[in-house]
Amino acid sequence: MKADHKRVTILVADDDPDDRMLTKEAFEENRLVNDLHFVEDGEELMDYLHRKGKYEDRDKYPTPGLILLDLNMPRKDGREALQEIKSHPQLRRIPVIVLTTSKAEEDILKSYDLGVNCFISKPVTFAELVEVTKALGKYWLEIVELPPNKE
């Protein structure tokens, strides 16, 4: 871990196993050793955040300091999950970054209307993903003051 990076749990919600693996590898490539957790859809994301089912163990599944959210997922999509997160009194403080294949203006506008902290279209190549995660690490883990985790 770089000395100036904050140790923050990052929760990634993405239904594509290849994208999850590439995201993990991109973080590793940038030597961002933050605690990464993955969920596969919006239902699982909300279960994690509300400590339901297999996510009850606070030590094993800590509250994230940052959420990377795909919009297009089964069961409950990212838009619905974002709306729930940003309307919940405690969860709304967690920064949410949409990282999705969508470039639709409607998705961008709706995401910001729902309170997303930033919207990023998924890069096409692994090298571009490495650059995006490097920028995310620099901005969110070095520059920004994140809200304190009150656990």
Disulfide bonds with the S-S distance in Angstrom:
none
